[in-house]
Amino acid sequence: MALAKHSRFICFLHDELALSTASISLALRYREQNPGPLPMILWQYGLITLDQLDRIYNWLESIEG
């Protein structure tokens, strides 16, 4: 994920889904150990719901145009 897109994604998680900075940081640390899509890591570790996961993928799809 490009840096600008990654920054926008982190802002989306924080602003639109109200994820805490701690939750986002935790998921990013897990991703360093087990590389994979950040949305799936957030879901696997119980940091987001399935509805939020769906919103994330819809948002990602909308910015990819």
N, CA, C, O and CB atoms as a CASP TS submission, in Angstrom:
PFRMAT TS
TARGET T0000
AUTHOR 0000-0000-0000
METHOD Language model
MODEL 1
PARENT N/A
ATOM      1  N   MET     1       0.860  -1.168   0.000  1.00  0.00           N
ATOM      2  CA  MET     1       0.000   0.000   0.000  1.00  0.00           C
ATOM      3  C   MET     1       0.904   1.228   0.000  1.00  0.00           C
ATOM      4  O   MET     1       1.796   1.340   0.841  1.00  0.00           O
ATOM      5  CB  MET     1      -0.977  -0.001   1.230  1.00  0.00           C
ATOM      6  N   ALA     2       0.685   2.138  -0.924  1.00  0.00           N
ATOM      7  CA  ALA     2       1.489   3.346  -1.008  1.00  0.00           C
ATOM      8  C   ALA     2       1.314   4.177   0.264  1.00  0.00           C
ATOM      9  O   ALA     2       0.287   4.098   0.939  1.00  0.00           O
ATOM     10  CB  ALA     2       1.104   4.171  -2.257  1.00  0.00           C
ATOM     11  N   LEU     3       2.325   4.966   0.573  1.00  0.00           N
ATOM     12  CA  LEU     3       2.334   5.723   1.822  1.00  0.00           C
ATOM     13  C   LEU     3       1.127   6.651   1.963  1.00  0.00           C
ATOM     14  O   LEU     3       0.511   6.700   3.027  1.00  0.00           O
ATOM     15  CB  LEU     3       3.604   6.531   1.917  1.00  0.00           C
ATOM     16  N   ALA     4       0.784   7.383   0.907  1.00  0.00           N
ATOM     17  CA  ALA     4      -0.359   8.302   0.978  1.00  0.00           C
ATOM     18  C   ALA     4      -1.655   7.535   1.196  1.00  0.00           C
ATOM     19  O   ALA     4      -2.495   7.945   1.997  1.00  0.00           O
ATOM     20  CB  ALA     4      -0.455   9.147  -0.304  1.00  0.00           C
ATOM     21  N   LYS     5      -1.819   6.432   0.490  1.00  0.00           N
ATOM     22  CA  LYS     5      -3.020   5.607   0.644  1.00  0.00           C
ATOM     23  C   LYS     5      -3.060   4.999   2.048  1.00  0.00           C
ATOM     24  O   LYS     5      -4.121   4.920   2.668  1.00  0.00           O
ATOM     25  CB  LYS     5      -3.060   4.488  -0.434  1.00  0.00           C
ATOM     26  N   HIS     6      -1.909   4.576   2.537  1.00  0.00           N
ATOM     27  CA  HIS     6      -1.829   3.995   3.884  1.00  0.00           C
ATOM     28  C   HIS     6      -2.246   5.036   4.930  1.00  0.00           C
ATOM     29  O   HIS     6      -2.991   4.724   5.859  1.00  0.00           O
ATOM     30  CB  HIS     6      -0.388   3.479   4.175  1.00  0.00           C
ATOM     31  N   SER     7      -1.769   6.254   4.776  1.00  0.00           N
ATOM     32  CA  SER     7      -2.122   7.327   5.711  1.00  0.00           C
ATOM     33  C   SER     7      -3.613   7.613   5.682  1.00  0.00           C
ATOM     34  O   SER     7      -4.232   7.795   6.730  1.00  0.00           O
ATOM     35  CB  SER     7      -1.342   8.599   5.387  1.00  0.00           C
ATOM     36  N   ARG     8      -4.192   7.656   4.492  1.00  0.00           N
ATOM     37  CA  ARG     8      -5.636   7.872   4.365  1.00  0.00           C
ATOM     38  C   ARG     8      -6.406   6.726   5.001  1.00  0.00           C
ATOM     39  O   ARG     8      -7.442   6.941   5.631  1.00  0.00           O
ATOM     40  CB  ARG     8      -6.036   8.020   2.888  1.00  0.00           C
ATOM     41  N   PHE     9      -5.901   5.515   4.837  1.00  0.00           N
ATOM     42  CA  PHE     9      -6.547   4.344   5.415  1.00  0.00           C
ATOM     43  C   PHE     9      -6.533   4.407   6.941  1.00  0.00           C
ATOM     44  O   PHE     9      -7.545   4.133   7.587  1.00  0.00           O
ATOM     45  CB  PHE     9      -5.860   3.067   4.933  1.00  0.00           C
ATOM     46  N   ILE    10      -5.395   4.766   7.508  1.00  0.00           N
ATOM     47  CA  ILE    10      -5.285   4.889   8.959  1.00  0.00           C
ATOM     48  C   ILE    10      -6.249   5.967   9.463  1.00  0.00           C
ATOM     49  O   ILE    10      -6.900   5.781  10.491  1.00  0.00           O
ATOM     50  CB  ILE    10      -3.826   5.224   9.373  1.00  0.00           C
ATOM     51  N   CYS    11      -6.345   7.080   8.756  1.00  0.00           N
ATOM     52  CA  CYS    11      -7.296   8.139   9.129  1.00  0.00           C
ATOM     53  C   CYS    11      -8.727   7.622   9.057  1.00  0.00           C
ATOM     54  O   CYS    11      -9.539   7.932   9.929  1.00  0.00           O
ATOM     55  CB  CYS    11      -7.130   9.371   8.211  1.00  0.00           C
ATOM     56  N   PHE    12      -9.044   6.845   8.037  1.00  0.00           N
ATOM     57  CA  PHE    12     -10.384   6.257   7.912  1.00  0.00           C
ATOM     58  C   PHE    12     -10.682   5.363   9.114  1.00  0.00           C
ATOM     59  O   PHE    12     -11.759   5.450   9.703  1.00  0.00           O
ATOM     60  CB  PHE    12     -10.506   5.446   6.595  1.00  0.00           C
ATOM     61  N   LEU    13      -9.741   4.516   9.471  1.00  0.00           N
ATOM     62  CA  LEU    13      -9.945   3.621  10.608  1.00  0.00           C
ATOM     63  C   LEU    13     -10.206   4.415  11.887  1.00  0.00           C
ATOM     64  O   LEU    13     -11.082   4.068  12.679  1.00  0.00           O
ATOM     65  CB  LEU    13      -8.728   2.704  10.793  1.00  0.00           C
ATOM     66  N   HIS    14      -9.448   5.464  12.073  1.00  0.00           N
ATOM     67  CA  HIS    14      -9.566   6.264  13.288  1.00  0.00           C
ATOM     68  C   HIS    14     -10.825   7.135  13.265  1.00  0.00           C
ATOM     69  O   HIS    14     -11.577   7.164  14.239  1.00  0.00           O
ATOM     70  CB  HIS    14      -8.324   7.141  13.463  1.00  0.00           C
ATOM     71  N   ASP    15     -11.052   7.835  12.168  1.00  0.00           N
ATOM     72  CA  ASP    15     -12.143   8.816  12.106  1.00  0.00           C
ATOM     73  C   ASP    15     -13.510   8.193  11.834  1.00  0.00           C
ATOM     74  O   ASP    15     -14.495   8.552  12.479  1.00  0.00           O
ATOM     75  CB  ASP    15     -11.845   9.835  11.041  1.00  0.00           C
ATOM     76  N   GLU    16     -13.574   7.272  10.891  1.00  0.00           N
ATOM     77  CA  GLU    16     -14.868   6.712  10.480  1.00  0.00           C
ATOM     78  C   GLU    16     -15.289   5.499  11.309  1.00  0.00           C
ATOM     79  O   GLU    16     -16.473   5.317  11.591  1.00  0.00           O
ATOM     80  CB  GLU    16     -14.816   6.325   9.021  1.00  0.00           C
ATOM     81  N   LEU    17     -14.325   4.675  11.696  1.00  0.00           N
ATOM     82  CA  LEU    17     -14.660   3.473  12.458  1.00  0.00           C
ATOM     83  C   LEU    17     -14.384   3.631  13.950  1.00  0.00           C
ATOM     84  O   LEU    17     -14.677   2.737  14.745  1.00  0.00           O
ATOM     85  CB  LEU    17     -13.884   2.291  11.922  1.00  0.00           C
ATOM     86  N   ALA    18     -13.819   4.774  14.319  1.00  0.00           N
ATOM     87  CA  ALA    18     -13.543   5.096  15.718  1.00  0.00           C
ATOM     88  C   ALA    18     -12.629   4.068  16.390  1.00  0.00           C
ATOM     89  O   ALA    18     -12.779   3.770  17.575  1.00  0.00           O
ATOM     90  CB  ALA    18     -14.845   5.198  16.486  1.00  0.00           C
ATOM     91  N   LEU    19     -11.684   3.533  15.618  1.00  0.00           N
ATOM     92  CA  LEU    19     -10.698   2.626  16.214  1.00  0.00           C
ATOM     93  C   LEU    19      -9.669   3.457  16.970  1.00  0.00           C
ATOM     94  O   LEU    19      -9.255   4.524  16.516  1.00  0.00           O
ATOM     95  CB  LEU    19     -10.007   1.738  15.123  1.00  0.00           C
ATOM     96  N   SER    20      -9.276   2.965  18.093  1.00  0.00           N
ATOM     97  CA  SER    20      -8.290   3.684  18.886  1.00  0.00           C
ATOM     98  C   SER    20      -6.914   3.574  18.242  1.00  0.00           C
ATOM     99  O   SER    20      -6.635   2.652  17.475  1.00  0.00           O
ATOM    100  CB  SER    20      -8.254   3.147  20.324  1.00  0.00           C
ATOM    101  N   THR    21      -6.077   4.525  18.571  1.00  0.00           N
ATOM    102  CA  THR    21      -4.699   4.491  18.102  1.00  0.00           C
ATOM    103  C   THR    21      -4.004   3.226  18.594  1.00  0.00           C
ATOM    104  O   THR    21      -3.194   2.638  17.878  1.00  0.00           O
ATOM    105  CB  THR    21      -3.937   5.739  18.570  1.00  0.00           C
ATOM    106  N   ALA    22      -4.321   2.816  19.807  1.00  0.00           N
ATOM    107  CA  ALA    22      -3.719   1.601  20.364  1.00  0.00           C
ATOM    108  C   ALA    22      -4.108   0.361  19.560  1.00  0.00           C
ATOM    109  O   ALA    22      -3.268  -0.503  19.307  1.00  0.00           O
ATOM    110  CB  ALA    22      -4.139   1.424  21.826  1.00  0.00           C
ATOM    111  N   SER    23      -5.379   0.271  19.157  1.00  0.00           N
ATOM    112  CA  SER    23      -5.828  -0.884  18.363  1.00  0.00           C
ATOM    113  C   SER    23      -5.147  -0.915  17.007  1.00  0.00           C
ATOM    114  O   SER    23      -4.735  -1.976  16.538  1.00  0.00           O
ATOM    115  CB  SER    23      -7.350  -0.852  18.178  1.00  0.00           C
ATOM    116  N   ILE    24      -5.027   0.235  16.382  1.00  0.00           N
ATOM    117  CA  ILE    24      -4.376   0.315  15.074  1.00  0.00           C
ATOM    118  C   ILE    24      -2.903  -0.050  15.207  1.00  0.00           C
ATOM    119  O   ILE    24      -2.369  -0.793  14.383  1.00  0.00           O
ATOM    120  CB  ILE    24      -4.530   1.731  14.465  1.00  0.00           C
ATOM    121  N   SER    25      -2.250   0.464  16.228  1.00  0.00           N
ATOM    122  CA  SER    25      -0.834   0.158  16.460  1.00  0.00           C
ATOM    123  C   SER    25      -0.621  -1.324  16.717  1.00  0.00           C
ATOM    124  O   SER    25       0.341  -1.912  16.223  1.00  0.00           O
ATOM    125  CB  SER    25      -0.299   0.969  17.638  1.00  0.00           C
ATOM    126  N   LEU    26      -1.506  -1.922  17.481  1.00  0.00           N
ATOM    127  CA  LEU    26      -1.421  -3.352  17.772  1.00  0.00           C
ATOM    128  C   LEU    26      -1.506  -4.163  16.476  1.00  0.00           C
ATOM    129  O   LEU    26      -0.712  -5.079  16.261  1.00  0.00           O
ATOM    130  CB  LEU    26      -2.542  -3.776  18.749  1.00  0.00           C
ATOM    131  N   ALA    27      -2.460  -3.828  15.627  1.00  0.00           N
ATOM    132  CA  ALA    27      -2.614  -4.542  14.358  1.00  0.00           C
ATOM    133  C   ALA    27      -1.387  -4.362  13.473  1.00  0.00           C
ATOM    134  O   ALA    27      -0.966  -5.301  12.797  1.00  0.00           O
ATOM    135  CB  ALA    27      -3.866  -4.058  13.621  1.00  0.00           C
ATOM    136  N   LEU    28      -0.820  -3.179  13.472  1.00  0.00           N
ATOM    137  CA  LEU    28       0.384  -2.946  12.661  1.00  0.00           C
ATOM    138  C   LEU    28       1.557  -3.766  13.185  1.00  0.00           C
ATOM    139  O   LEU    28       2.367  -4.254  12.398  1.00  0.00           O
ATOM    140  CB  LEU    28       0.751  -1.448  12.651  1.00  0.00           C
ATOM    141  N   ARG    29       1.659  -3.923  14.499  1.00  0.00           N
ATOM    142  CA  ARG    29       2.721  -4.761  15.067  1.00  0.00           C
ATOM    143  C   ARG    29       2.510  -6.234  14.706  1.00  0.00           C
ATOM    144  O   ARG    29       3.466  -6.932  14.368  1.00  0.00           O
ATOM    145  CB  ARG    29       2.774  -4.594  16.597  1.00  0.00           C
ATOM    146  N   TYR    30       1.263  -6.706  14.778  1.00  0.00           N
ATOM    147  CA  TYR    30       0.974  -8.087  14.387  1.00  0.00           C
ATOM    148  C   TYR    30       1.326  -8.319  12.925  1.00  0.00           C
ATOM    149  O   TYR    30       1.815  -9.386  12.553  1.00  0.00           O
ATOM    150  CB  TYR    30      -0.505  -8.419  14.633  1.00  0.00           C
ATOM    151  N   ARG    31       1.072  -7.305  12.099  1.00  0.00           N
ATOM    152  CA  ARG    31       1.351  -7.448  10.665  1.00  0.00           C
ATOM    153  C   ARG    31       2.842  -7.583  10.397  1.00  0.00           C
ATOM    154  O   ARG    31       3.238  -8.231   9.428  1.00  0.00           O
ATOM    155  CB  ARG    31       0.794  -6.254   9.893  1.00  0.00           C
ATOM    156  N   GLU    32       3.667  -6.986  11.233  1.00  0.00           N
ATOM    157  CA  GLU    32       5.118  -7.130  11.062  1.00  0.00           C
ATOM    158  C   GLU    32       5.538  -8.582  11.252  1.00  0.00           C
ATOM    159  O   GLU    32       6.444  -9.059  10.569  1.00  0.00           O
ATOM    160  CB  GLU    32       5.876  -6.224  12.054  1.00  0.00           C
ATOM    161  N   GLN    33       4.889  -9.287  12.173  1.00  0.00           N
ATOM    162  CA  GLN    33       5.224 -10.673  12.468  1.00  0.00           C
ATOM    163  C   GLN    33       4.571 -11.641  11.479  1.00  0.00           C
ATOM    164  O   GLN    33       5.172 -12.647  11.101  1.00  0.00           O
ATOM    165  CB  GLN    33       4.802 -11.017  13.888  1.00  0.00           C
ATOM    166  N   ASN    34       3.364 -11.341  11.070  1.00  0.00           N
ATOM    167  CA  ASN    34       2.603 -12.194  10.153  1.00  0.00           C
ATOM    168  C   ASN    34       2.025 -11.333   9.044  1.00  0.00           C
ATOM    169  O   ASN    34       0.879 -10.893   9.132  1.00  0.00           O
ATOM    170  CB  ASN    34       1.473 -12.961  10.901  1.00  0.00           C
ATOM    171  N   PRO    35       2.814 -11.088   7.993  1.00  0.00           N
ATOM    172  CA  PRO    35       2.353 -10.198   6.925  1.00  0.00           C
ATOM    173  C   PRO    35       1.013 -10.654   6.335  1.00  0.00           C
ATOM    174  O   PRO    35       0.766 -11.841   6.124  1.00  0.00           O
ATOM    175  CB  PRO    35       3.406 -10.122   5.819  1.00  0.00           C
ATOM    176  N   GLY    36       0.186  -9.683   6.088  1.00  0.00           N
ATOM    177  CA  GLY    36      -1.123  -9.939   5.505  1.00  0.00           C
ATOM    178  C   GLY    36      -1.883  -8.640   5.416  1.00  0.00           C
ATOM    179  O   GLY    36      -1.408  -7.601   5.873  1.00  0.00           O
ATOM    180  N   PRO    37      -3.068  -8.695   4.828  1.00  0.00           N
ATOM    181  CA  PRO    37      -3.874  -7.479   4.696  1.00  0.00           C
ATOM    182  C   PRO    37      -4.290  -6.954   6.074  1.00  0.00           C
ATOM    183  O   PRO    37      -4.808  -7.700   6.906  1.00  0.00           O
ATOM    184  CB  PRO    37      -5.125  -7.753   3.827  1.00  0.00           C
ATOM    185  N   LEU    38      -4.057  -5.681   6.295  1.00  0.00           N
ATOM    186  CA  LEU    38      -4.385  -5.077   7.583  1.00  0.00           C
ATOM    187  C   LEU    38      -5.857  -5.246   7.961  1.00  0.00           C
ATOM    188  O   LEU    38      -6.146  -5.505   9.129  1.00  0.00           O
ATOM    189  CB  LEU    38      -4.035  -3.610   7.561  1.00  0.00           C
ATOM    190  N   PRO    39      -6.805  -5.109   7.019  1.00  0.00           N
ATOM    191  CA  PRO    39      -8.206  -5.320   7.414  1.00  0.00           C
ATOM    192  C   PRO    39      -8.455  -6.710   8.006  1.00  0.00           C
ATOM    193  O   PRO    39      -9.201  -6.853   8.975  1.00  0.00           O
ATOM    194  CB  PRO    39      -9.113  -5.115   6.214  1.00  0.00           C
ATOM    195  N   MET    40      -7.835  -7.720   7.424  1.00  0.00           N
ATOM    196  CA  MET    40      -8.029  -9.080   7.927  1.00  0.00           C
ATOM    197  C   MET    40      -7.381  -9.258   9.297  1.00  0.00           C
ATOM    198  O   MET    40      -7.922  -9.958  10.153  1.00  0.00           O
ATOM    199  CB  MET    40      -7.456 -10.100   6.940  1.00  0.00           C
ATOM    200  N   ILE    41      -6.245  -8.639   9.506  1.00  0.00           N
ATOM    201  CA  ILE    41      -5.582  -8.720  10.811  1.00  0.00           C
ATOM    202  C   ILE    41      -6.456  -8.060  11.872  1.00  0.00           C
ATOM    203  O   ILE    41      -6.618  -8.598  12.967  1.00  0.00           O
ATOM    204  CB  ILE    41      -4.181  -8.048  10.766  1.00  0.00           C
ATOM    205  N   LEU    42      -7.019  -6.898  11.551  1.00  0.00           N
ATOM    206  CA  LEU    42      -7.917  -6.219  12.488  1.00  0.00           C
ATOM    207  C   LEU    42      -9.077  -7.128  12.868  1.00  0.00           C
ATOM    208  O   LEU    42      -9.456  -7.201  14.037  1.00  0.00           O
ATOM    209  CB  LEU    42      -8.447  -4.907  11.879  1.00  0.00           C
ATOM    210  N   TRP    43      -9.636  -7.814  11.891  1.00  0.00           N
ATOM    211  CA  TRP    43     -10.780  -8.694  12.144  1.00  0.00           C
ATOM    212  C   TRP    43     -10.364  -9.951  12.914  1.00  0.00           C
ATOM    213  O   TRP    43     -11.035 -10.349  13.866  1.00  0.00           O
ATOM    214  CB  TRP    43     -11.445  -9.088  10.819  1.00  0.00           C
ATOM    215  N   GLN    44      -9.259 -10.573  12.500  1.00  0.00           N
ATOM    216  CA  GLN    44      -8.808 -11.809  13.139  1.00  0.00           C
ATOM    217  C   GLN    44      -8.529 -11.624  14.628  1.00  0.00           C
ATOM    218  O   GLN    44      -8.754 -12.535  15.425  1.00  0.00           O
ATOM    219  CB  GLN    44      -7.561 -12.324  12.448  1.00  0.00           C
ATOM    220  N   TYR    45      -8.047 -10.461  14.994  1.00  0.00           N
ATOM    221  CA  TYR    45      -7.730 -10.208  16.393  1.00  0.00           C
ATOM    222  C   TYR    45      -8.881  -9.542  17.148  1.00  0.00           C
ATOM    223  O   TYR    45      -8.706  -9.073  18.272  1.00  0.00           O
ATOM    224  CB  TYR    45      -6.497  -9.348  16.487  1.00  0.00           C
ATOM    225  N   GLY    46     -10.047  -9.505  16.527  1.00  0.00           N
ATOM    226  CA  GLY    46     -11.233  -9.005  17.204  1.00  0.00           C
ATOM    227  C   GLY    46     -11.269  -7.507  17.411  1.00  0.00           C
ATOM    228  O   GLY    46     -11.971  -7.013  18.293  1.00  0.00           O
ATOM    229  N   LEU    47     -10.514  -6.782  16.600  1.00  0.00           N
ATOM    230  CA  LEU    47     -10.470  -5.329  16.750  1.00  0.00           C
ATOM    231  C   LEU    47     -11.571  -4.628  15.960  1.00  0.00           C
ATOM    232  O   LEU    47     -11.881  -3.464  16.214  1.00  0.00           O
ATOM    233  CB  LEU    47      -9.119  -4.807  16.312  1.00  0.00           C
ATOM    234  N   ILE    48     -12.159  -5.343  15.000  1.00  0.00           N
ATOM    235  CA  ILE    48     -13.293  -4.820  14.236  1.00  0.00           C
ATOM    236  C   ILE    48     -14.324  -5.936  14.049  1.00  0.00           C
ATOM    237  O   ILE    48     -14.012  -7.119  14.187  1.00  0.00           O
ATOM    238  CB  ILE    48     -12.827  -4.254  12.852  1.00  0.00           C
ATOM    239  N   THR    49     -15.545  -5.537  13.735  1.00  0.00           N
ATOM    240  CA  THR    49     -16.626  -6.488  13.462  1.00  0.00           C
ATOM    241  C   THR    49     -16.647  -6.823  11.970  1.00  0.00           C
ATOM    242  O   THR    49     -15.939  -6.208  11.173  1.00  0.00           O
ATOM    243  CB  THR    49     -18.001  -5.911  13.914  1.00  0.00           C
ATOM    244  N   LEU    50     -17.464  -7.799  11.610  1.00  0.00           N
ATOM    245  CA  LEU    50     -17.635  -8.127  10.187  1.00  0.00           C
ATOM    246  C   LEU    50     -18.237  -6.954   9.427  1.00  0.00           C
ATOM    247  O   LEU    50     -17.871  -6.707   8.278  1.00  0.00           O
ATOM    248  CB  LEU    50     -18.525  -9.371  10.022  1.00  0.00           C
ATOM    249  N   ASP    51     -19.156  -6.229  10.057  1.00  0.00           N
ATOM    250  CA  ASP    51     -19.733  -5.048   9.408  1.00  0.00           C
ATOM    251  C   ASP    51     -18.664  -3.997   9.134  1.00  0.00           C
ATOM    252  O   ASP    51     -18.645  -3.381   8.068  1.00  0.00           O
ATOM    253  CB  ASP    51     -20.848  -4.449  10.276  1.00  0.00           C
ATOM    254  N   GLN    52     -17.783  -3.800  10.097  1.00  0.00           N
ATOM    255  CA  GLN    52     -16.702  -2.838   9.903  1.00  0.00           C
ATOM    256  C   GLN    52     -15.729  -3.326   8.824  1.00  0.00           C
ATOM    257  O   GLN    52     -15.221  -2.526   8.039  1.00  0.00           O
ATOM    258  CB  GLN    52     -15.953  -2.598  11.228  1.00  0.00           C
ATOM    259  N   LEU    53     -15.475  -4.615   8.787  1.00  0.00           N
ATOM    260  CA  LEU    53     -14.623  -5.182   7.745  1.00  0.00           C
ATOM    261  C   LEU    53     -15.215  -4.915   6.370  1.00  0.00           C
ATOM    262  O   LEU    53     -14.495  -4.564   5.435  1.00  0.00           O
ATOM    263  CB  LEU    53     -14.435  -6.692   7.960  1.00  0.00           C
ATOM    264  N   ASP    54     -16.515  -5.080   6.248  1.00  0.00           N
ATOM    265  CA  ASP    54     -17.203  -4.795   4.990  1.00  0.00           C
ATOM    266  C   ASP    54     -17.069  -3.318   4.622  1.00  0.00           C
ATOM    267  O   ASP    54     -16.821  -2.983   3.464  1.00  0.00           O
ATOM    268  CB  ASP    54     -18.686  -5.185   5.090  1.00  0.00           C
ATOM    269  N   ARG    55     -17.233  -2.448   5.601  1.00  0.00           N
ATOM    270  CA  ARG    55     -17.072  -1.004   5.346  1.00  0.00           C
ATOM    271  C   ARG    55     -15.655  -0.682   4.883  1.00  0.00           C
ATOM    272  O   ARG    55     -15.459   0.150   3.998  1.00  0.00           O
ATOM    273  CB  ARG    55     -17.406  -0.190   6.613  1.00  0.00           C
ATOM    274  N   ILE    56     -14.678  -1.337   5.479  1.00  0.00           N
ATOM    275  CA  ILE    56     -13.285  -1.103   5.089  1.00  0.00           C
ATOM    276  C   ILE    56     -13.078  -1.489   3.632  1.00  0.00           C
ATOM    277  O   ILE    56     -12.513  -0.714   2.861  1.00  0.00           O
ATOM    278  CB  ILE    56     -12.319  -1.896   5.997  1.00  0.00           C
ATOM    279  N   TYR    57     -13.529  -2.681   3.248  1.00  0.00           N
ATOM    280  CA  TYR    57     -13.316  -3.115   1.867  1.00  0.00           C
ATOM    281  C   TYR    57     -14.107  -2.258   0.879  1.00  0.00           C
ATOM    282  O   TYR    57     -13.640  -2.023  -0.236  1.00  0.00           O
ATOM    283  CB  TYR    57     -13.706  -4.583   1.709  1.00  0.00           C
ATOM    284  N   ASN    58     -15.276  -1.795   1.259  1.00  0.00           N
ATOM    285  CA  ASN    58     -16.022  -0.869   0.403  1.00  0.00           C
ATOM    286  C   ASN    58     -15.264   0.443   0.246  1.00  0.00           C
ATOM    287  O   ASN    58     -15.202   0.997  -0.851  1.00  0.00           O
ATOM    288  CB  ASN    58     -17.426  -0.606   0.981  1.00  0.00           C
ATOM    289  N   TRP    59     -14.695   0.937   1.324  1.00  0.00           N
ATOM    290  CA  TRP    59     -13.924   2.178   1.264  1.00  0.00           C
ATOM    291  C   TRP    59     -12.690   1.986   0.383  1.00  0.00           C
ATOM    292  O   TRP    59     -12.403   2.826  -0.470  1.00  0.00           O
ATOM    293  CB  TRP    59     -13.510   2.633   2.684  1.00  0.00           C
ATOM    294  N   LEU    60     -11.962   0.893   0.583  1.00  0.00           N
ATOM    295  CA  LEU    60     -10.777   0.627  -0.232  1.00  0.00           C
ATOM    296  C   LEU    60     -11.130   0.537  -1.715  1.00  0.00           C
ATOM    297  O   LEU    60     -10.402   1.043  -2.569  1.00  0.00           O
ATOM    298  CB  LEU    60     -10.099  -0.666   0.224  1.00  0.00           C
ATOM    299  N   GLU    61     -12.245  -0.107  -2.004  1.00  0.00           N
ATOM    300  CA  GLU    61     -12.683  -0.220  -3.391  1.00  0.00           C
ATOM    301  C   GLU    61     -13.033   1.158  -3.963  1.00  0.00           C
ATOM    302  O   GLU    61     -12.753   1.426  -5.132  1.00  0.00           O
ATOM    303  CB  GLU    61     -13.895  -1.166  -3.494  1.00  0.00           C
ATOM    304  N   SER    62     -13.627   2.015  -3.172  1.00  0.00           N
ATOM    305  CA  SER    62     -14.038   3.337  -3.670  1.00  0.00           C
ATOM    306  C   SER    62     -12.843   4.238  -3.958  1.00  0.00           C
ATOM    307  O   SER    62     -12.914   5.074  -4.859  1.00  0.00           O
ATOM    308  CB  SER    62     -14.957   4.018  -2.661  1.00  0.00           C
ATOM    309  N   ILE    63     -11.756   4.089  -3.222  1.00  0.00           N
ATOM    310  CA  ILE    63     -10.601   4.965  -3.495  1.00  0.00           C
ATOM    311  C   ILE    63      -9.721   4.436  -4.622  1.00  0.00           C
ATOM    312  O   ILE    63      -8.889   5.162  -5.166  1.00  0.00           O
ATOM    313  CB  ILE    63      -9.761   5.130  -2.237  1.00  0.00           C
ATOM    314  N   GLU    64      -9.914   3.165  -4.967  1.00  0.00           N
ATOM    315  CA  GLU    64      -9.141   2.612  -6.070  1.00  0.00           C
ATOM    316  C   GLU    64      -9.788   2.932  -7.411  1.00  0.00           C
ATOM    317  O   GLU    64      -9.187   2.742  -8.468  1.00  0.00           O
ATOM    318  CB  GLU    64      -8.990   1.105  -5.907  1.00  0.00           C
ATOM    319  N   GLY    65     -11.011   3.416  -7.348  1.00  0.00           N
ATOM    320  CA  GLY    65     -11.713   3.921  -8.505  1.00  0.00           C
ATOM    321  C   GLY    65     -12.055   2.925  -9.508  1.00  0.00           C
ATOM    322  O   GLY    65     -12.655   3.259 -10.530  1.00  0.00           O
TER
END
